[in-house]
C-alpha cells in the first residue's frame, strides 16, 4: 500500500496493460475500468523517476522521501511551473544498478512532464520521468 492500494483504480497504477484484461467477462468495476481505459483518463498516474546523483557532505545521494512534493521543472505558464506540486513521491531508494542514483515512484496528477524536481532539505534535485515503471531492463526483455 505504499505506491498504490485498494482505493487506487487500475488506470492510476501504471500497470493497467500488464495486469488487467479488457476481454474478460463481467467483474465488479468493469464499466469504470473500461471507461477510463477508453478515454485514457485518470486523476493521477504512478510514474518512475530517476533523479540526478547529488551527494551530501558525507557522500550519500540526496534521495526524496515518501510524501515529498514533485514539481514540474522549467518555466512557462503550465500547471506546476509556478512551484505548485504536480504530485507526490510514494517510495524511493538508491539504485545500485544505475550507479547509486536515487530512483522513485510518484503519483502525478494528469499527464506527467518529462522533467521534474523535488526539494531535499535546501537542495533542488532534478529528475526525469521514465516511460514505464521499470528502471532497468535486460536487452530483449
C-alpha positions in Angstrom: 0.0 0.0 0.0 2.9 2.4 -0.5 2.7 3.1 -4.2 -1.0 2.2 -4.6 -3.6 0.4 -2.6 -7.2 -0.7 -2.5 -8.5 2.8 -3.3 -6.4 3.1 -6.4 -8.1 2.5 -9.8 -6.2 0.3 -12.3 -5.6 3.2 -14.7 -3.7 5.1 -11.8 -1.3 2.2 -11.1 0.8 2.3 -14.3 0.2 -1.4 -14.7 -3.2 -1.5 -16.4 -1.9 -3.1 -19.6 0.1 -5.7 -17.8 -2.4 -6.7 -15.2 -6.0 -6.0 -16.4 -7.8 -7.9 -19.1 -10.3 -5.9 -21.0 -11.6 -9.0 -22.8 -12.6 -10.9 -19.6 -16.2 -11.4 -18.7 -18.1 -9.3 -16.2 -16.5 -8.3 -12.9 -17.1 -5.7 -10.3 -16.0 -2.3 -11.5 -15.6 -3.3 -15.1 -17.5 -0.4 -16.5 -15.4 2.2 -14.7 -12.1 0.4 -15.7 -13.2 0.2 -19.4 -14.4 3.8 -19.5 -11.1 5.1 -18.0 -9.1 3.0 -20.5 -11.2 4.1 -23.5 -10.9 7.8 -22.5 -7.3 7.4 -21.3 -8.2 9.4 -18.2 -7.2 9.1 -14.6 -6.9 11.7 -11.9 -3.3 10.6 -11.2 -0.7 8.2 -12.6 2.1 6.2 -11.0 5.4 7.0 -12.7 9.0 6.1 -12.2 11.6 8.9 -11.8 15.4 8.7 -12.0 17.0 11.6 -10.1 20.4 13.1 -10.5 23.0 11.9 -8.1 23.7 14.9 -5.9 25.6 13.8 -2.8 25.5 15.4 0.7 28.6 16.4 2.6 29.5 12.8 3.5 28.9 11.4 0.0 25.3 9.9 0.4 23.0 10.5 -2.6 20.2 13.0 -1.7 17.0 11.0 -2.0 13.5 12.4 -2.0 11.5 10.8 0.8 7.9 9.4 0.7 5.4 12.2 0.8 7.7 14.9 -0.7 6.1 17.2 -3.4 7.1 16.7 -7.0 7.3 19.9 -9.1 7.4 20.4 -12.9 10.8 21.5 -13.9 11.2 24.5 -16.2 9.4 27.8 -16.7 6.2 28.7 -18.6 2.6 29.1 -17.6 1.8 25.4 -17.3 0.4 24.0 -14.1 3.3 23.2 -11.8 5.8 25.7 -13.4 5.0 28.2 -10.7 6.0 25.9 -7.9 2.7 24.2 -7.4 3.1 20.5 -6.7 2.0 18.2 -9.5 2.4 15.0 -7.5 4.0 13.3 -4.5 6.7 10.7 -4.0 5.2 7.4 -3.0 8.5 5.5 -2.4 12.2 5.9 -3.2 15.5 4.2 -3.0 19.1 4.4 -4.2 19.7 2.1 -7.2 23.0 0.2 -7.2 22.4 -1.0 -10.7 22.2 2.6 -12.0 25.4 3.8 -10.3 23.9 4.7 -6.9 21.4 7.3 -8.2 18.1 7.9 -6.4 15.0 6.4 -8.1 11.4 6.8 -7.0 7.8 6.1 -7.8 5.5 9.1 -7.7 1.7 9.7 -8.1 1.5 12.5 -10.6 -1.7 14.5 -11.5 -2.7 14.4 -15.2 0.0 13.9 -17.8 3.4 13.6 -16.4 6.0 16.0 -17.7 9.4 14.6 -18.6 11.5 16.8 -16.3 10.6 17.2 -12.6 12.3 18.2 -9.4 12.0 17.8 -5.6 13.5 19.8 -2.8 15.6 17.7 -0.4 16.4 19.9 2.5 17.5 23.1 0.8 18.8 21.4 -2.4 16.8 21.0 -5.6 17.2 17.6 -7.0 16.2 17.2 -10.7 14.7 14.0 -12.1 13.5 12.5 -15.3 10.2 10.6 -15.6 10.7 7.2 -17.2 8.5 5.7 -19.9 7.4 2.8 -17.7 7.8 1.6 -14.2 11.0 -0.4 -14.9 14.2 1.4 -14.2 16.4 -1.2 -15.7 15.7 -3.9 -18.2 17.8 -6.6 -19.8 18.1 -6.3 -23.6 15.3 -8.1 -25.3 13.0 -8.1 -22.2 
